[in-house]
Amino acid sequence: MAIIDLVRWSPQGSKTIYAYRFPETNLSTYTQLIVQESQEAILFSKGQIVGRFGPGKHTLNTENLPILRNLFGIPFGGKNPFTAEVWFVNKTTPYNIDWETDSMSMHDPDYNTQLPLVSKGRYGLKISDAEKFLIKIVGTKNEFTQDNLTDQFVGEFSTKTKSTILQFMLKHRIGFKSISAHLSDLSEYLKGTMSDFWQNIGLDLTQFYITSIEIDTSTETGRKVADAISQQSTMSITGHTWQQEQMFGVANNAVDSFGSGKGGLIGGLMAMQMMGGMSGSGAVGSGMMQPNYNQPTFGGDNQNFQGQQGGQSVQQIRDVYCSNCSKKFPNTHKFCPHCGDAYNPCPKCGTDNQETSKRCVSCGTPLTSGGSGNVCANCNAPLQQGATFCGKCGKPVSSGDSCNRCGTALKFSDKFCPKCGNKR
């Protein structure tokens, strides 16, 4: 076989190659070895490393390869042949490698349920120890590429990455809604965890980034979760509820069926009833689109904050602001729990007004002088001048009681004596 006098490697193409084995092994002590910038050459003979060379031009002889005397047992003075493998290792700037994980399940604190997540990003590797890299990874291959590296470690890399991400999120109680704000901290945490793994095989992890953590939509379950989150965001922006969303869908289907002639009379009646429920009080099916916890609509059939449940008059609960201290309290209270001022509601909108107010500060409705004595203490309906019973609920306006301290006559709605302030 011919003896090779010149050994060099000039990478061609766009493929990223970490290590390359020169195809010929018959060398001599006059062979010229050319190592380019960002390369390092390692010589193996009989399973041992016989030399390593940095950038430059080198002549293989006994001065820089003294171990050859021991391996071959002959003096090297002329153009004596020997067998050796020459490996070139690419030690150029870090390589950017894209990565992503498969699905990982996490109990999310924001939604209080299991979410299927996937993550992706980029990292950079640089060969720091050529000998360790060749011995532990390359083996008998003729070349070792970036694809070889990622394929060989995809399982271990994915497991470590997923485990570290979940540990970080659970430890710091980070939910899916806020994870994007922590990607930088999480990337640094992952880089510190993964560095030891790569150093053991002669590589430095120069950078590590997580670009996104998203819902895994590759499965039916993931798509349903993503749709539910999107629907929740939409309802939060538009202000409608889940019950209303379902009713909109049913009503639209009924309208479509009626318009196409497939729904018949029943479909038409359903469409009319549901659309009536959307139009407000007084229409057919009124109130169907209103969930039980909606705020009351003042005026019309809901005047004085009254709703209907089971045929009985039930006061709708909402918050009002005290006209004295401006703090919020439920409209079921007769007095402000913060300052003790009496609740003097407008008969139309329910806003609390001062006892001396002539008109409602919110809607301008005229208020009869005398404050809360002009509305029923039981149902808040307006009272006619001099009335002794409420015309709506029948409760007596005055109980005939008097203050046990000063003897002042008390109205039915009085909780404190208007003259001395004694509690009733």
PLY file of the C-alpha trace (Angstrom):
ply
format ascii 1.0
element vertex 424
property float x
property float y
property float z
element edge 423
property int vertex1
property int vertex2
end_header
0.00 0.00 0.00
1.17 3.53 -0.71
2.64 5.62 2.05
0.85 8.94 2.62
3.12 11.96 2.73
0.51 14.68 3.39
-2.40 14.60 5.85
-4.93 17.45 6.07
-8.71 18.06 6.36
-10.62 20.86 4.68
-14.37 20.66 5.57
-16.69 20.98 2.59
-20.41 21.75 2.41
-22.80 23.00 5.07
-22.88 19.86 7.21
-21.60 20.42 10.75
-18.87 17.88 11.51
-17.37 17.69 15.00
-14.71 15.07 14.25
-13.26 13.52 11.06
-10.97 10.48 10.61
-8.40 10.69 7.81
-9.13 7.69 5.54
-5.47 6.48 5.15
-3.45 4.94 7.98
-0.04 4.20 6.32
2.18 7.09 7.36
5.92 7.71 7.56
8.29 9.78 9.64
8.41 12.31 6.83
4.62 12.72 6.54
3.48 16.36 6.69
0.49 17.01 8.95
-1.35 20.28 8.32
-3.81 21.41 11.00
-5.96 24.44 10.21
-7.10 27.14 12.58
-9.89 26.02 14.95
-8.76 22.39 14.46
-6.83 19.90 16.58
-5.31 16.62 15.33
-5.09 13.49 17.48
-3.03 10.44 16.40
-3.95 6.91 17.53
-1.72 3.86 17.04
-2.40 0.38 18.41
-5.29 1.79 20.50
-3.17 4.46 22.17
-2.91 8.20 21.70
0.57 8.84 20.30
0.32 12.58 19.79
-1.81 15.71 19.57
-1.15 18.70 17.36
-2.57 22.22 17.24
-2.89 24.57 14.25
0.15 24.63 11.95
2.38 22.39 9.80
4.00 19.38 11.51
6.47 16.69 10.37
5.83 13.31 11.97
9.17 12.14 13.41
10.65 10.70 16.57
11.10 14.17 18.06
7.40 14.89 18.32
6.34 11.21 18.40
8.82 9.54 20.79
6.29 6.85 21.70
6.71 5.32 18.22
10.04 3.81 19.27
8.28 1.81 22.00
5.32 0.81 19.84
7.26 -0.42 16.81
10.59 -1.31 18.41
12.73 0.15 15.59
14.68 3.39 15.31
13.17 5.98 13.01
15.92 7.59 11.06
14.74 7.42 7.45
11.41 7.35 5.70
10.19 4.52 7.88
6.50 3.57 7.64
4.12 3.12 10.55
0.36 2.73 10.98
-1.71 5.38 12.75
-5.19 6.91 12.64
-5.37 10.68 12.38
-8.49 12.36 13.79
-9.26 16.01 13.16
-11.47 17.68 15.77
-13.35 20.87 14.89
-12.96 23.33 17.79
-14.56 26.31 16.07
-17.07 28.72 17.60
-20.11 27.24 19.39
-22.70 25.42 17.32
-26.32 26.50 17.69
-28.56 23.47 18.04
-32.36 23.70 18.15
-34.09 21.43 20.64
-37.62 20.58 21.74
-39.20 18.16 24.18
-42.18 15.89 23.83
-45.25 16.31 26.04
-44.85 16.72 29.79
-47.79 16.87 32.20
-47.89 19.40 35.04
-50.52 20.34 37.62
-50.93 24.04 36.91
-51.65 26.39 39.86
-53.36 28.96 37.61
-56.02 26.59 36.21
-55.85 23.99 39.01
-55.69 21.11 36.54
-53.20 18.97 34.61
-51.79 20.70 31.54
-49.84 18.95 28.74
-46.85 21.17 27.95
-44.06 21.17 25.36
-40.94 23.33 25.34
-38.35 24.29 22.76
-35.23 26.40 22.51
-31.59 26.48 21.41
-28.20 25.68 22.93
-24.55 25.99 21.90
-21.74 23.42 22.29
-17.99 23.71 21.87
-15.42 20.90 22.11
-13.17 21.60 25.10
-11.37 18.25 25.49
-10.70 16.58 22.13
-9.26 13.35 23.60
-12.18 12.82 25.96
-14.65 13.61 23.17
-13.11 11.08 20.77
-12.76 8.30 23.35
-16.21 8.62 24.98
-18.40 9.45 21.98
-16.93 8.95 18.53
-15.77 5.34 18.77
-15.32 3.59 15.41
-17.16 6.09 13.19
-15.34 7.77 10.30
-16.92 11.11 11.14
-19.11 12.48 13.88
-21.72 15.10 12.92
-24.18 17.30 14.78
-26.98 14.88 13.85
-25.00 12.01 15.38
-24.68 14.01 18.59
-28.35 14.94 18.92
-29.55 11.45 17.96
-27.24 9.80 20.49
-28.32 11.95 23.43
-31.91 12.88 22.59
-33.40 10.59 25.23
-31.17 11.61 28.12
-31.25 15.27 27.11
-35.06 15.33 26.86
-35.52 13.60 30.22
-33.16 15.95 32.05
-34.69 19.01 30.41
-38.30 18.10 31.18
-37.50 17.10 34.76
-35.63 20.35 35.43
-38.36 22.54 33.91
-41.10 20.88 36.00
-39.03 21.05 39.18
-38.39 24.75 38.65
-42.07 25.56 37.96
-43.35 23.52 40.92
-40.72 24.82 43.32
-41.51 28.46 42.52
-45.26 27.86 41.97
-45.13 29.30 38.46
-48.28 28.76 36.41
-48.79 28.63 32.66
-50.12 32.19 32.55
-46.86 33.68 33.87
-44.23 31.22 32.61
-43.13 33.54 29.77
-41.93 36.08 32.33
-39.56 33.48 33.84
-37.97 32.05 30.67
-34.68 33.88 31.29
-34.34 32.60 34.87
-35.38 29.12 33.82
-32.81 29.12 31.00
-29.99 30.02 33.40
-31.16 27.35 35.83
-31.21 24.73 33.08
-27.79 25.75 31.79
-26.26 25.20 35.23
-27.93 21.80 35.51
-26.96 20.60 32.02
-23.35 21.85 32.01
-21.98 18.90 34.00
-23.65 16.46 31.63
-21.80 17.85 28.59
-18.46 18.38 30.38
-18.29 14.66 31.10
-17.97 14.01 27.36
-15.53 16.83 26.58
-17.99 19.57 25.58
-18.69 23.03 26.99
-22.29 24.27 27.07
-21.72 27.87 26.00
-25.37 28.95 25.92
-28.81 27.57 26.65
-32.11 29.24 25.86
-35.76 28.32 26.28
-37.73 30.18 23.63
-41.23 28.97 24.54
-43.31 26.68 26.75
-46.73 26.01 25.20
-49.74 23.70 25.41
-49.13 20.45 23.52
-51.72 20.52 20.74
-50.50 17.36 19.02
-53.09 15.29 20.93
-56.88 15.56 21.21
-56.62 16.29 24.93
-54.13 19.09 24.35
-56.30 20.67 21.68
-59.31 20.64 24.01
-57.25 22.28 26.78
-55.95 24.95 24.38
-59.49 25.65 23.12
-60.80 25.93 26.70
-58.07 28.41 27.65
-58.74 30.44 24.52
-62.48 30.43 25.22
-61.90 31.53 28.81
-59.74 34.44 27.62
-62.39 35.48 25.11
-65.17 35.43 27.73
-62.97 37.42 30.13
-62.49 40.13 27.48
-66.12 40.28 26.28
-67.61 39.91 29.77
-70.04 37.06 29.08
-70.25 33.81 31.02
-69.88 30.15 30.08
-73.65 29.64 30.45
-74.29 32.49 28.03
-71.75 31.08 25.59
-73.61 27.77 25.52
-76.96 29.50 25.07
-75.57 31.56 22.17
-74.54 28.33 20.45
-77.91 26.67 20.99
-79.77 29.76 19.82
-77.63 30.09 16.70
-78.23 26.45 15.82
-81.96 26.92 16.25
-81.93 30.05 14.08
-79.92 28.25 11.37
-82.31 25.31 11.41
-85.31 27.61 11.21
-83.79 29.59 8.33
-83.00 26.45 6.32
-86.46 25.02 6.87
-85.16 21.96 8.70
-86.25 22.99 12.14
-89.95 23.27 11.44
-92.34 24.95 13.85
-90.55 23.70 16.99
-87.19 25.01 15.79
-88.73 28.39 15.00
-90.36 28.66 18.43
-87.07 27.71 20.11
-85.23 30.38 18.14
-87.83 33.02 19.02
-87.80 32.05 22.69
-84.03 32.10 22.98
-83.66 35.34 21.09
-86.32 36.76 23.34
-84.27 35.67 26.32
-81.38 37.73 24.95
-83.50 40.83 24.44
-84.24 41.55 28.10
-87.33 41.54 30.31
-90.79 41.38 28.87
-89.89 39.17 25.88
-90.70 35.54 25.42
-88.25 33.48 27.46
-87.04 36.58 29.31
-84.13 35.90 31.58
-82.95 32.66 29.97
-79.58 34.18 29.17
-79.07 35.55 32.66
-77.09 33.39 35.14
-78.25 33.40 38.76
-75.31 35.46 39.94
-75.73 38.33 37.41
-76.23 41.86 38.76
-79.90 43.00 38.84
-81.34 45.31 36.22
-83.04 48.25 37.91
-86.23 49.61 36.47
-89.06 47.76 34.70
-89.98 44.46 36.30
-86.78 44.53 38.35
-87.58 47.83 40.01
-86.44 48.13 43.63
-83.96 45.31 43.11
-86.60 42.57 43.04
-86.20 39.27 41.13
-88.38 36.21 41.00
-87.32 32.78 42.23
-89.83 30.03 42.83
-92.71 32.51 42.74
-91.37 34.46 45.75
-89.91 37.95 45.84
-86.15 37.70 46.33
-83.88 40.71 46.70
-81.03 40.72 44.17
-77.66 41.28 45.84
-75.20 43.87 44.58
-72.61 46.18 46.07
-73.27 49.89 46.63
-71.04 52.71 47.82
-71.82 54.52 51.07
-72.77 58.16 50.49
-71.03 59.08 53.77
-67.68 57.19 53.73
-67.62 55.99 50.07
-66.84 52.40 51.09
-68.56 49.45 49.44
-71.16 47.23 51.14
-74.00 44.87 50.02
-77.38 46.42 49.31
-78.97 43.97 51.75
-77.59 46.02 54.65
-79.70 48.76 56.20
-76.64 50.58 57.52
-73.09 50.97 56.29
-70.95 48.45 58.21
-68.01 50.85 58.04
-69.46 54.10 59.41
-73.01 53.21 60.54
-74.72 55.64 58.15
-78.22 54.54 57.09
-78.62 53.11 53.58
-80.90 55.49 51.66
-81.39 53.77 48.25
-82.67 55.35 45.09
-85.94 53.56 44.17
-84.79 53.27 40.55
-81.05 52.41 40.55
-80.35 51.58 44.21
-77.57 54.14 44.69
-77.07 55.28 48.30
-77.95 58.96 48.79
-77.70 61.44 51.64
-80.81 61.88 53.77
-81.14 65.46 52.52
-80.75 64.62 48.82
-83.60 65.76 46.56
-82.46 63.76 43.54
-80.40 60.60 43.08
-76.73 61.47 42.55
-76.45 58.65 40.00
-79.57 58.68 37.80
-81.29 61.94 38.85
-84.52 60.29 40.02
-86.43 62.66 42.39
-86.25 61.65 46.04
-89.05 62.57 48.46
-87.75 64.45 51.53
-87.46 62.30 54.56
-84.90 59.91 53.11
-85.30 56.25 53.82
-88.74 56.77 55.36
-90.17 57.17 51.83
-89.33 53.63 50.74
-90.42 50.36 52.28
-87.81 49.00 54.72
-88.71 45.46 53.61
-88.81 45.66 49.78
-87.52 49.24 49.09
-90.62 50.11 47.06
-91.61 53.83 46.99
-94.20 54.81 49.61
-97.01 57.28 49.14
-97.14 60.28 51.43
-98.85 59.31 54.72
-99.05 55.60 53.84
-99.06 53.23 56.83
-98.62 50.04 54.78
-96.41 49.26 51.78
-98.48 49.01 48.58
-96.15 46.30 47.18
-95.41 43.87 50.03
-98.05 44.94 52.62
-95.62 45.48 55.49
-96.58 48.25 58.00
-94.66 51.50 57.58
-94.61 52.32 61.27
-94.56 49.87 64.11
-95.93 52.28 66.70
-92.86 51.76 68.86
-91.09 54.54 70.71
-87.54 55.06 71.94
-87.06 53.50 75.36
-84.66 56.32 76.28
-86.35 59.58 75.17
-89.82 58.35 74.10
-89.59 59.61 70.51
-91.94 57.77 68.09
-90.05 55.41 65.81
-90.84 54.41 62.25
-90.85 50.79 61.17
-87.55 51.26 59.33
-85.73 53.07 62.16
-82.89 51.12 63.73
-81.71 54.06 65.83
-83.62 56.87 67.52
-83.45 59.95 65.24
-83.39 62.24 68.32
-80.98 60.65 70.82
-79.31 57.96 68.68
-80.29 55.14 71.03
-80.22 51.71 69.31
-83.65 50.23 68.93
0 1
1 2
2 3
3 4
4 5
5 6
6 7
7 8
8 9
9 10
10 11
11 12
12 13
13 14
14 15
15 16
16 17
17 18
18 19
19 20
20 21
21 22
22 23
23 24
24 25
25 26
26 27
27 28
28 29
29 30
30 31
31 32
32 33
33 34
34 35
35 36
36 37
37 38
38 39
39 40
40 41
41 42
42 43
43 44
44 45
45 46
46 47
47 48
48 49
49 50
50 51
51 52
52 53
53 54
54 55
55 56
56 57
57 58
58 59
59 60
60 61
61 62
62 63
63 64
64 65
65 66
66 67
67 68
68 69
69 70
70 71
71 72
72 73
73 74
74 75
75 76
76 77
77 78
78 79
79 80
80 81
81 82
82 83
83 84
84 85
85 86
86 87
87 88
88 89
89 90
90 91
91 92
92 93
93 94
94 95
95 96
96 97
97 98
98 99
99 100
100 101
101 102
102 103
103 104
104 105
105 106
106 107
107 108
108 109
109 110
110 111
111 112
112 113
113 114
114 115
115 116
116 117
117 118
118 119
119 120
120 121
121 122
122 123
123 124
124 125
125 126
126 127
127 128
128 129
129 130
130 131
131 132
132 133
133 134
134 135
135 136
136 137
137 138
138 139
139 140
140 141
141 142
142 143
143 144
144 145
145 146
146 147
147 148
148 149
149 150
150 151
151 152
152 153
153 154
154 155
155 156
156 157
157 158
158 159
159 160
160 161
161 162
162 163
163 164
164 165
165 166
166 167
167 168
168 169
169 170
170 171
171 172
172 173
173 174
174 175
175 176
176 177
177 178
178 179
179 180
180 181
181 182
182 183
183 184
184 185
185 186
186 187
187 188
188 189
189 190
190 191
191 192
192 193
193 194
194 195
195 196
196 197
197 198
198 199
199 200
200 201
201 202
202 203
203 204
204 205
205 206
206 207
207 208
208 209
209 210
210 211
211 212
212 213
213 214
214 215
215 216
216 217
217 218
218 219
219 220
220 221
221 222
222 223
223 224
224 225
225 226
226 227
227 228
228 229
229 230
230 231
231 232
232 233
233 234
234 235
235 236
236 237
237 238
238 239
239 240
240 241
241 242
242 243
243 244
244 245
245 246
246 247
247 248
248 249
249 250
250 251
251 252
252 253
253 254
254 255
255 256
256 257
257 258
258 259
259 260
260 261
261 262
262 263
263 264
264 265
265 266
266 267
267 268
268 269
269 270
270 271
271 272
272 273
273 274
274 275
275 276
276 277
277 278
278 279
279 280
280 281
281 282
282 283
283 284
284 285
285 286
286 287
287 288
288 289
289 290
290 291
291 292
292 293
293 294
294 295
295 296
296 297
297 298
298 299
299 300
300 301
301 302
302 303
303 304
304 305
305 306
306 307
307 308
308 309
309 310
310 311
311 312
312 313
313 314
314 315
315 316
316 317
317 318
318 319
319 320
320 321
321 322
322 323
323 324
324 325
325 326
326 327
327 328
328 329
329 330
330 331
331 332
332 333
333 334
334 335
335 336
336 337
337 338
338 339
339 340
340 341
341 342
342 343
343 344
344 345
345 346
346 347
347 348
348 349
349 350
350 351
351 352
352 353
353 354
354 355
355 356
356 357
357 358
358 359
359 360
360 361
361 362
362 363
363 364
364 365
365 366
366 367
367 368
368 369
369 370
370 371
371 372
372 373
373 374
374 375
375 376
376 377
377 378
378 379
379 380
380 381
381 382
382 383
383 384
384 385
385 386
386 387
387 388
388 389
389 390
390 391
391 392
392 393
393 394
394 395
395 396
396 397
397 398
398 399
399 400
400 401
401 402
402 403
403 404
404 405
405 406
406 407
407 408
408 409
409 410
410 411
411 412
412 413
413 414
414 415
415 416
416 417
417 418
418 419
419 420
420 421
421 422
422 423
